[in-house]
Structure formats: structure tokens, C-alpha cells
Amino acid sequence: MSDTDFPPEPGVCDLLRRSSLFRHLDEDELGALENALEWFVLPGGTTLFEAGDASDSLYLLRSGSLGAFRRRDDGSEQRIGLIAAGESVGELGLIVDQPRSATVRALRDSELLRLSRAAFNALVQRQPKAMLEASRVAVERLLMRRSGDLLSAPRTLAVLPHDAGVDARGFALALQTALSDYGSCRLLDAQQAQGRTSAWFSAEEQNYRFVIYLADDRADDWRELCVRQADALVLLADEAGLPSPWQERACHGSAQALHRPRHLVLRHGSGEIRLGRGAAWLAAAPGARLHHWCGRDDVLRIARLIAGRSLGLVLSGGGARGFAHIGVVRALREAGIRIDAVGGTSIGAIIAAGVAAGWDNEVMVERYRRAFVAGRPLSDYTFPFVAMTTGRRVSELLQDAFGERHIEDLALPFFAVSANLTSGDAMTHRSGPLWYWLRASSAIPGVLPPVFHQGQVLVDGAVINNLPTDVMREQAVGDVIAVDIGADDVLHAEVEEYASPHGWQLLLDKLRRPRRPGVVDILLRAGMVNSKAANADRRAKASLLLAPPVTGVGLLDWAAYERAIELGYQYALREIGGQKDALADDTPLL
């Protein structure tokens, strides 16, 4: 596709007036700037610039969408940003005169306006405020990068039914209604679009905050156009159908190079999630984000995610203190705060799994009481060749609580974090048997045996990441509430100083009952110390940080179950206070 295939249309000044970079300019300057801009088309999948390239210009996106990518240590690419129509990219490099920090490519066919360094410098000389505005935008993006929130919300969506067996129009209409709470939303189908030009579609996308392109279930030109126009793809299927790949290459396999977000929405006509269907359908759309559609609330949750207004809840590890999470969740629910995604580490992951499963407050309290108080999870002591317990008791209790449910069967998006001692990295688990990965996430080194999986040695995630707000931020949620009940734990010992005590000294200490940590307390605390240094940065990634004062509850004080819950509940009620309205009405805190 060449630049002359789509000649520029009028309205560039209107675009400049809406731009945060140039809206302060007067009419004469806008006219001069319009003449300095170079218009071109960037086909979907084409790279605009690579990380490390010289910063020789900035760009204003007129239509389409761009993705910003960073290369991981393993060589794969991670999408760290989405640039929507009307936004700019590249101004930071011009200001600091540094090479490009990320690779940017077109997610779909896009029109751009280029402003060269020379033209930008000339503008700054005439209008110094231009530099101030560009600096402001750059600083805002640096702050967003620090918080982990770099993704703009997609503006155009393609709803692609897998076949005629799912009510695509009903879903699209419900989604349109839900998205209208966050801006104007237009629904376009084949009949409305018949005979329209690309200019007409471009105008519709500029006039509305969101545009939903509703495809038919058959392969035709309209369905292809829906895919080309979309910033994000919504793959719609009925769970009772036969899983198979979608028609479009953009939905699976090799076309993932475009890196457009893909959401798999699975309709459950019975109103209940049928176990195993999520994993089966995800195999037909690998890499897509799974959502279960059982009723109206699920559509509202999907809309919040798409609009960047969703709320993620992150729960830390901390042994028996983690029961405070149950009280915090109760307080959030009573305040009308809707949780859209949840994840955690160790005991935090276990409590988060109950939230993701849709358990109400009473069910959570009873099931976790049965597992951790009545169940005595660490009572199966053994010879400490690998750990002090066999781990069978914990495995049985987790299986009893969650059954054969897989992570893909949970009502809310969920993740658990474990520490991989083989690679030295944190591992995030978003699929597979729920009880199994909860067992890995809570395998306290020395107390519970590691989980050995495909040659890897997995232990409690607190060893590396005890407050995984960074993992939640990667899911492009709007706000993150983090509950940290492990950061302030301190061990004290009121005994004489000695480094190599004799056996009789230890025996005397035991008889005198001094305040000193036991072996299990030491192992638990040792497993959390390494992650504490990084917790300050992870705390900063939270929109709202809650740290219930549970220092009076021991790490293995299972008998303090009710007290820990009440401490978390009362603390959260006090702390939510003025934040209640901001969270409940989906207004971002950042």
C-alpha cells in the first residue's frame, strides 16, 4: 500500500485542536503546522520505528492504532502501550534527544502525520509553550510507565461470532449500552455500512469514543473489513458448540504479529460456568483473554476492561495473617466496589481464588475455616529430607476446597504467582488445575515440599514477588487495589546472644519460654525477605494500597482466624472512606 492509495482528507486542523500537544496554538500557528506535517499511511503490521533508532521526529496518529513493544529477556516481545487515534508518539525522544526506547508498529492500517525535528524546533522557537506542552505529555507518560499503566483503551472493536449458534447481536447491543457509560458508542453492522467509503468509516471513528463493528457469522467482505478496522477483536462463541479456530488469521497462529488484543467471550446459556469448556475454547484461540458470559454483570465487566475502567485486586502472602484478606474483600463488596480481576501470592492467591470463583462472604469464611483451622494443613510432619511436612495434607485440603476446577473455569480472570528456583524467576499461572498451582504458590521453603513440574522446582511466590501488582498491571486493568499483609513482619528474639549454642542452651531456652522465633517462623520469614526489597516499587503500582495492622497475628497462628478477618474488615472500612465513591463509580484513581 502506498501513500497515494488514500489521499489525505480535510480536517487536519480539527485534529490538531483536539491534540494535547497542539491545542494551545492559535489559528495562524495551526495553519503553519499543518503545512509542516507530512501525511502517510502505515499498513497494519508495519514498523514505524525500532527501539534504538534515532529520535528524528514525532507522529500524530490520525486514524488506526499503534502498539509499543519492548523485548523481554527471552527474546519475545511484550506490548507495553497502545496509541489510539488522536494521540501522539515520539515526542519524548525529541525532548531528551535520546534513541527510541521502544519499538512501535501499526496494529492495523493507520494514517499518520509526521513532524520532523527541524519543524518541531522551529515551532518551539516561535511558540515556547509548545515545548512545555510536549514536556507535560512526556512526563505524564513517564509517570504512567512507572505505575505500569501504559495502555490506552481501544476505540474500535470487531465482534466476531464463531458461528450462527451464538447471539452476536444481543451481545453487541449489551456491550454498546455498557460502553456508553464511558463515552459515545456506535454500533455498525453490514446493512448500515453497505456502500460506505473509507472516509465515512474514518469520520464515524472520529465522532464516537467507541465503534463496535458487528460481523456476520459467515466469511464475507464485511467481516474482513470489521477485522481490518478493529483495535481489538472480540471472539464470541457458545460454550456448548464444538471448539475450532476462527476463520481469520488475525485470531490465531501466525497473524499474532499484529499484537492486537483479543478477547474470547464464552456464552453460558445455563447461567453457570461448565467446567472444562474454557480451556477447550482457549485452545482454539491461543493467547486470547478469556471471559465467561453468564449474564448482564459479565458484559458490564468486559466493558469496564475494554474502557480501561476495570479494577484488579492483588493479595499478598503472609501466612495466617492472610485471613485478613477475607475481611478486606467483605468490606470492598459492602462498599459496592466491583472486582473485575484478582490475583495473588501464597495465602493471597488462595483467598483470591475464592473471590474469582464467585464465593460469597459466608461461603469464603466457612470453606477457609474448614481448610485452615479444622483442617490443620501443616500437621503431617515427616523427616525433614525436603521439608518439615509431606505436603499431602495441604494438597488434599486444596483439592477439597476447589475440586477439579481449572483456572480457566473461574468467573473472574485470576492468576497465582510461584517462585521458580530452577530459573530464579517468578512464574505466573493463568491456566491449569487450580489446586495444583495454589499448592505451588504456597509451598513455603523448608515447611512444605516444592512442586516439581517438568523439571522445574517451584516454591512459595513470596520468595520473589509477594505483592504482584506488576503482574496485574500487565493485564491492562484501570485501577489496582493491593492488600499487603506481609511487608511489616519482623522477627524478635529475647535471648542471650550466641551464634553456635550448645544443646543444653537450647533446652534451657525451651524451658524458660523466652520470646524467640521457632524454626517454622524463621523459614517463613526467610522466604519473604528477598521479595520485601522490591515491594516498595510494587506498592507504588497500586492505585489504592491497604495494609491491615495484623502484626499481632502470628504467621502460623491459625487459631486467630476470626480475629484476623475482623482486623482486615474494620481496617478496610476505615481506609476506603473517601475512596469509596471513586472506586464504586469506576473513576480511575490515577
C-alpha positions in Angstrom: 0.0 0.0 0.0 1.5 3.3 -1.0 0.9 6.8 0.5 -1.1 7.8 -2.6 -3.7 5.0 -2.1 -5.5 7.0 0.5 -5.2 10.8 -0.2 -5.3 13.0 2.9 -8.7 14.3 3.8 -9.7 17.7 5.2 -9.9 18.3 9.0 -6.2 18.2 10.0 -6.6 21.5 11.9 -9.5 19.9 13.8 -7.3 17.0 14.8 -4.6 19.4 15.9 -7.1 21.3 18.0 -8.0 18.1 19.8 -4.4 17.1 20.3 -2.9 17.7 23.8 0.3 18.8 22.2 -1.0 21.5 19.9 -4.4 22.6 21.1 -3.0 25.7 22.7 -1.8 27.1 19.3 -3.7 30.0 17.6 -5.2 29.7 14.1 -2.1 31.1 12.3 0.2 28.6 14.1 -2.2 25.7 13.4 -2.1 26.6 9.7 1.7 26.8 9.7 1.9 23.5 11.5 -0.5 21.8 9.1 1.8 22.8 6.2 4.8 21.3 8.0 3.2 18.0 8.6 3.9 15.0 6.3 1.0 12.7 5.8 1.5 8.9 5.2 -0.2 5.5 5.5 1.3 2.7 7.6 -0.2 -0.7 6.7 -1.1 -3.0 9.6 1.9 -4.9 10.9 4.4 -2.4 9.6 7.1 -1.0 11.9 7.1 2.8 12.4 10.4 2.8 14.3 12.6 0.3 16.2 14.0 0.6 19.8 17.4 2.2 19.5 16.6 4.2 16.4 17.4 7.9 16.3 14.6 10.2 17.5 14.3 12.4 14.5 10.5 13.2 14.5 7.2 12.9 16.4 4.0 11.5 15.0 0.3 12.3 15.4 -2.0 9.3 14.7 -4.9 10.4 12.6 -6.7 7.0 12.3 -5.9 3.4 13.1 -3.9 2.3 16.1 -0.3 1.7 17.0 1.3 -0.6 19.5 4.5 0.0 21.5 6.6 -3.1 22.2 9.6 -4.0 24.4 11.7 -7.1 24.0 11.8 -9.4 27.0 15.0 -11.2 28.2 13.9 -14.4 26.5 13.7 -12.6 23.1 9.9 -12.4 22.9 8.1 -9.1 22.6 5.7 -7.6 25.1 3.1 -5.0 24.1 3.5 -2.2 26.7 1.4 0.5 25.1 -1.4 1.3 22.7 -1.6 4.6 20.8 -5.1 5.4 19.8 -6.3 7.8 17.1 -5.7 11.4 18.0 -2.7 10.6 20.3 0.9 11.4 19.6 4.1 9.2 19.8 7.8 10.0 19.7 7.8 13.4 21.5 9.8 12.1 24.4 12.8 11.2 22.2 12.8 14.7 20.7 12.8 16.4 24.0 15.6 14.4 25.7 17.4 13.8 22.4 17.7 10.1 23.2 17.2 7.0 20.9 13.8 5.4 20.8 13.0 3.4 24.0 10.5 1.0 22.4 9.5 -0.4 19.0 6.3 1.0 17.6 4.3 -0.7 14.8 0.8 -0.4 13.3 -1.7 -2.7 14.8 -4.0 -2.1 11.8 -3.9 0.2 8.7 -3.2 3.6 10.1 -2.8 7.2 8.9 -0.1 9.3 10.5 1.1 12.9 10.4 4.9 13.3 10.8 6.6 16.4 12.3 10.3 16.5 11.8 12.8 17.6 14.4 13.6 20.7 12.4 9.9 21.6 12.1 9.4 21.0 15.8 12.4 23.1 16.7 11.1 25.9 14.5 7.7 25.7 16.2 9.3 25.9 19.7 11.3 29.0 18.7 8.0 30.7 17.6 5.9 29.2 20.4 7.9 28.2 23.5 4.7 26.9 25.1 4.9 24.0 22.6 7.9 22.6 24.4 6.1 23.0 27.7 3.1 21.0 26.4 5.3 18.3 24.9 7.2 18.1 28.1 4.0 17.7 30.1 2.8 14.9 27.9 6.2 13.2 28.2 6.2 13.5 32.0 2.6 12.0 32.2 3.8 9.0 30.1 6.8 8.6 32.3 4.6 8.5 35.4 2.3 6.0 33.7 5.3 3.9 32.8 6.4 3.9 36.5 2.9 2.8 37.6 2.8 0.2 34.9 -0.3 1.7 33.2 0.8 2.4 29.7 -2.2 1.2 27.6 -4.8 3.4 26.1 -8.3 1.9 25.7 -9.0 0.6 22.2 -11.5 2.7 20.3 -12.8 0.2 17.7 -13.9 -3.4 18.4 -14.8 -6.2 16.0 -17.3 -8.7 17.4 -16.6 -11.9 15.5 -19.1 -14.7 16.2 -17.7 -18.2 15.8 -20.9 -19.5 14.2 -24.6 -18.9 14.0 -25.1 -20.6 17.3 -24.4 -17.5 19.4 -26.4 -14.3 19.8 -23.8 -11.9 18.5 -26.3 -9.0 18.0 -27.6 -9.4 21.6 -24.1 -9.3 23.0 -23.1 -6.3 20.8 -26.1 -4.3 21.9 -25.4 -5.1 25.5 -21.8 -4.1 25.1 -22.8 -0.9 23.4 -25.0 0.0 26.3 -22.3 -0.7 28.8 -19.6 1.2 26.9 -21.9 4.2 26.6 -21.2 4.9 30.3 -17.6 5.8 29.3 -18.2 7.7 26.1 -20.3 7.7 23.0 -20.6 4.3 21.3 -21.6 3.5 17.7 -22.7 0.0 16.6 -22.2 -0.7 12.9 -23.5 -3.8 11.0 -23.3 -4.9 7.4 -26.6 -3.2 6.5 -25.5 0.2 7.9 -22.1 0.0 6.2 -23.3 -1.0 2.8 -21.8 1.2 0.1 -19.8 3.3 2.5 -16.3 4.6 1.8 -13.2 4.5 4.0 -13.7 8.2 4.6 -17.1 7.5 6.1 -15.7 4.9 8.5 -12.9 7.3 9.5 -15.4 10.0 10.2 -17.5 7.6 12.4 -14.5 6.7 14.4 -13.6 10.3 15.0 -17.1 11.2 16.0 -17.6 8.4 18.6 -15.4 7.3 21.5 -16.1 3.7 20.7 -17.2 2.0 17.5 -18.3 -1.6 17.5 -18.2 -3.5 14.2 -20.6 -6.4 14.3 -19.6 -9.1 11.9 -21.8 -11.8 10.4 -21.0 -15.5 11.2 -20.2 -16.1 7.5 -17.0 -15.2 5.8 -17.5 -12.2 3.5 -16.1 -8.8 2.7 -17.9 -7.1 5.6 -16.4 -9.5 8.1 -12.9 -8.9 6.7 -13.5 -5.1 6.9 -14.5 -5.5 10.6 -11.2 -7.1 11.3 -9.2 -4.5 9.4 -10.9 -1.6 11.3 -10.6 -3.0 14.8 -8.1 -2.1 17.5 -9.3 -5.1 19.4 -11.0 -8.4 18.5 -13.9 -9.9 20.4 -14.2 -13.6 19.6 -17.7 -14.8 20.6 -18.7 -18.4 21.0 -21.3 -20.6 22.7 -19.6 -22.9 25.2 -21.8 -25.8 24.0 -20.5 -25.6 20.5 -17.6 -27.6 19.0 -14.4 -25.6 19.6 -12.4 -24.8 16.4 -10.3 -21.9 15.2 -11.9 -18.7 14.0 -11.8 -18.0 10.2 -9.5 -15.0 10.5 -5.7 -15.4 10.6 -5.7 -12.4 13.0 -7.5 -14.6 15.6 -4.8 -17.2 15.9 -1.4 -18.5 14.9 0.9 -16.6 12.6 -1.0 -13.3 12.4 -0.4 -12.6 16.1 2.5 -10.5 14.8 -0.1 -7.7 14.7 -0.4 -8.0 18.5 -4.0 -6.7 18.7 -5.8 -7.5 22.0 -8.1 -10.5 21.6 -10.9 -11.2 23.9 -12.6 -14.7 23.9 -16.2 -14.3 25.2 -17.7 -17.7 26.0 -21.5 -17.7 26.4 -23.0 -20.0 29.0 -26.7 -20.2 28.3 -27.5 -22.0 31.6 -26.1 -19.1 33.6 -23.4 -21.3 35.2 -19.9 -22.0 34.0 -19.5 -25.5 32.8 -16.1 -27.0 33.8 -13.6 -27.6 31.1 -15.1 -25.5 28.4 -12.9 -22.5 28.9 -9.7 -24.5 28.3 -11.2 -26.2 25.3 -12.1 -23.0 23.6 -8.9 -21.2 24.5 -7.1 -24.0 22.6 -8.9 -22.7 19.5 -7.8 -19.1 20.2 -4.4 -19.3 21.9 -3.3 -16.1 23.6 -6.7 -14.6 23.9 -8.1 -13.3 27.2 -11.0 -15.4 28.3 -14.3 -14.0 29.7 -17.3 -16.0 30.7 -20.7 -14.5 29.7 -23.4 -15.8 32.0 -25.4 -12.6 32.5 -25.5 -8.8 32.4 -22.9 -8.3 35.0 -20.3 -10.1 32.9 -21.0 -7.8 29.9 -20.5 -4.8 32.3 -17.2 -6.2 33.5 -16.0 -6.8 29.9 -16.9 -3.2 29.0 -15.0 -1.9 32.0 -11.9 -3.8 30.9 -12.2 -2.5 27.3 -12.7 1.1 28.5 -9.8 1.0 30.9 -12.1 1.3 33.9 -11.8 -2.2 35.4 -10.5 -2.9 38.9 -7.9 -5.5 39.8 -7.4 -6.8 43.3 -3.9 -8.1 44.4 -3.5 -10.0 47.6 -0.1 -10.6 49.2 1.3 -13.6 51.1 1.8 -13.7 54.8 0.8 -17.0 56.4 -2.2 -16.9 58.8 -2.2 -13.2 58.5 -3.7 -13.6 55.1 -7.1 -14.3 56.7 -7.3 -10.5 56.9 -7.9 -10.6 53.1 -11.3 -12.2 53.7 -12.3 -9.2 55.8 -11.0 -6.7 53.2 -12.9 -8.4 50.4 -16.1 -8.3 52.5 -15.6 -4.5 53.1 -15.0 -3.8 49.4 -18.1 -5.7 48.5 -20.2 -3.9 51.0 -18.9 -0.6 49.7 -20.2 -1.5 46.2 -16.7 -1.9 44.7 -16.8 -4.3 41.8 -13.8 -6.6 41.5 -13.0 -7.4 37.8 -9.8 -9.4 38.1 -7.9 -10.9 41.0 -4.5 -12.5 41.7 -2.0 -13.0 44.5 0.8 -14.9 46.1 0.7 -17.8 48.6 -2.2 -17.4 51.0 -3.2 -14.3 49.0 -3.5 -16.5 45.9 -5.7 -19.0 47.8 -8.0 -16.3 49.1 -8.1 -14.6 45.6 -9.2 -18.0 44.1 -12.3 -17.9 46.2 -13.1 -14.4 45.0 -12.5 -15.5 41.4 -14.8 -18.5 41.9 -17.6 -16.2 42.9 -17.9 -17.4 46.5 -19.9 -15.1 48.7 -18.7 -13.8 52.1 -20.3 -16.6 54.1 -19.0 -19.4 51.8 -15.5 -18.0 51.9 -15.4 -17.8 55.7 -16.7 -21.4 56.1 -14.6 -23.1 53.5 -11.4 -21.4 54.6 -12.2 -22.2 58.2 -12.6 -25.9 57.3 -9.3 -25.9 55.3 -7.0 -23.9 57.6 -8.4 -24.2 61.1 -10.2 -27.5 61.3 -8.0 -29.0 58.6 -4.7 -28.4 60.3 -2.8 -28.1 57.0 0.8 -28.4 58.4 0.1 -31.3 60.7 1.7 -34.1 58.6 5.2 -33.8 59.9 7.9 -36.0 58.4 11.7 -36.5 58.3 13.0 -33.2 57.0 14.8 -34.5 54.0 13.0 -32.0 51.7 10.6 -30.2 54.1 9.2 -30.5 57.6 5.8 -31.8 56.3 4.9 -34.1 53.5 2.6 -31.6 51.8 -0.1 -34.2 51.3 -2.4 -32.6 53.8 -2.3 -29.2 52.1 -2.9 -30.8 48.7 -5.9 -32.7 50.0 -7.4 -29.6 51.6 -6.9 -27.5 48.4 -8.5 -30.3 46.3 -11.4 -30.5 48.7 -12.0 -26.7 48.6 -11.7 -26.2 44.8 -12.3 -29.6 43.3 -11.4 -30.3 39.7 -11.9 -26.7 38.7 -9.2 -25.2 36.4 -8.2 -21.6 36.4 -10.0 -21.2 33.1 -13.2 -22.2 34.8 -13.2 -19.2 37.2 -15.8 -16.5 36.9 -13.1 -13.7 37.1 -9.7 -13.5 35.5 -7.2 -14.9 38.0 -3.5 -15.6 38.4 -1.3 -17.1 41.1 2.5 -16.4 41.5 5.1 -19.0 42.4 8.9 -18.8 42.6 10.9 -21.0 40.2 14.1 -21.9 42.0 15.4 -23.6 38.8 15.4 -20.4 36.7 15.4 -17.9 39.6 12.3 -16.1 38.2 8.7 -15.6 39.3 6.1 -17.7 37.5 2.6 -16.6 36.8 -0.1 -19.2 36.5 -3.2 -18.3 34.5 -4.3 -21.8 33.3 -4.3 -25.4 34.5 -5.6 -27.1 37.7 -6.4 -24.5 40.3 -5.5 -26.5 43.4 -2.2 -27.6 41.8 -0.9 -24.1 41.2 -2.2 -22.9 44.5 -0.1 -25.6 46.1 2.9 -24.3 44.2 2.3 -20.7 45.1 2.1 -21.6 48.8 5.0 -24.0 49.1 6.9 -22.3 51.9 10.6 -23.4 51.6 11.5 -25.8 54.3 8.0 -26.1 55.6 6.1 -27.6 52.5 7.9 -29.6 49.8 8.3 -27.8 46.5 6.2 -28.7 43.5 8.3 -30.4 40.9 6.9 -29.6 37.5 8.5 -30.5 34.2 12.0 -30.5 35.8 11.3 -27.1 37.5 11.4 -26.6 41.2 8.5 -24.3 42.3 8.1 -22.8 45.8 6.1 -20.0 47.5 5.8 -17.0 45.3 6.7 -14.7 48.2 10.3 -15.7 47.8 10.5 -13.4 44.7 7.2 -11.5 44.4 5.0 -11.2 47.4 2.8 -8.3 46.0 2.4 -8.9 42.3 0.8 -5.6 41.3 3.2 -5.6 38.3 1.5 -8.8 37.0 -1.9 -7.2 37.4 -0.8 -4.1 35.6 0.3 -6.2 32.6 -3.3 -7.2 32.2 -4.2 -3.5 31.4 -6.7 -3.0 34.2 -7.7 0.5 35.1 -7.1 0.6 38.8 -5.4 -1.8 41.2 -6.2 -2.3 44.9 -3.3 -4.0 46.6 -3.6 -5.6 50.1 -0.2 -6.1 51.7 -0.2 -8.1 55.0 3.4 -9.3 54.8 5.6 -6.3 54.4 5.8 -5.2 58.1 6.6 -8.6 59.6 9.6 -8.6 62.0 11.2 -11.4 64.0 12.4 -10.7 67.5 14.4 -12.8 69.9 14.7 -12.1 73.6 17.6 -14.5 74.4 21.3 -14.2 75.1 23.5 -13.6 72.1 25.0 -16.7 70.7 26.0 -17.9 67.3 26.6 -21.6 68.0 24.6 -22.6 71.0 25.1 -26.0 72.7 22.3 -28.4 73.0 21.8 -27.7 76.7 21.5 -24.0 76.0 18.6 -24.6 73.6 17.0 -26.9 76.1 17.2 -24.3 78.9 15.8 -21.7 76.5 12.9 -24.0 75.8 12.2 -24.5 79.5 12.4 -20.7 80.2 10.0 -20.0 77.4 11.8 -16.9 76.1 10.4 -14.9 73.1 12.4 -16.3 70.2 11.3 -17.4 66.8 10.9 -21.1 66.1 12.2 -22.9 63.1 9.0 -22.6 61.1 8.8 -18.9 61.8 12.4 -18.5 60.6 11.7 -20.4 57.4 8.6 -18.5 56.7 10.2 -15.1 57.3 13.4 -16.1 55.3 11.2 -16.9 52.3 9.7 -13.4 52.4 12.7 -11.3 53.0 14.1 -11.4 49.4 10.8 -10.0 47.9 10.5 -7.2 50.5 13.2 -5.1 48.9 11.1 -4.9 45.7 7.8 -4.3 47.5 8.2 -0.6 47.6 8.1 -0.4 43.8 5.2 -2.8 43.6 3.3 -0.9 46.3 3.8 2.2 44.1 1.9 0.4 41.2 -1.2 0.3 43.3 -4.0 2.8 42.9 -5.0 2.1 46.5 -2.8 0.3 49.0 -4.3 -1.4 52.0 -2.0 -2.7 54.8 -4.1 -4.1 57.6 -2.4 -3.9 61.0 -2.1 -7.7 61.7 1.3 -7.7 63.4 -0.4 -9.3 66.5 -1.3 -12.4 64.4 1.5 -14.9 64.0 2.5 -16.3 60.6 1.2 -19.7 61.6 -1.5 -18.6 64.1 -4.4 -20.5 62.5 -6.4 -20.1 65.7 -6.5 -16.3 65.1 -8.8 -16.9 62.1 -11.8 -14.8 63.2 -9.6 -12.0 64.7 -7.6 -11.6 61.5 -10.7 -11.4 59.4 -12.2 -8.8 61.7 -8.9 -6.8 61.7 -8.9 -6.7 57.9 -12.6 -5.8 57.7 -12.5 -2.9 60.2 -9.3 -1.5 58.7 -10.7 -1.6 55.2 -13.9 0.1 56.2 -11.9 3.0 57.7 -9.4 3.2 54.8 -11.9 3.0 51.9 -13.7 6.1 53.3 -13.3 8.9 50.7 -12.1 6.4 48.1 -15.4 4.6 48.1 -17.2 6.8 45.6 -14.2 7.0 43.3 -13.9 3.2 43.1 -17.6 2.4 43.0 -18.3 4.7 40.1 -15.4 3.3 38.1 -13.5 6.6 38.1 -9.7 5.9 37.8 -7.7 6.9 40.9 -4.6 7.7 38.9 
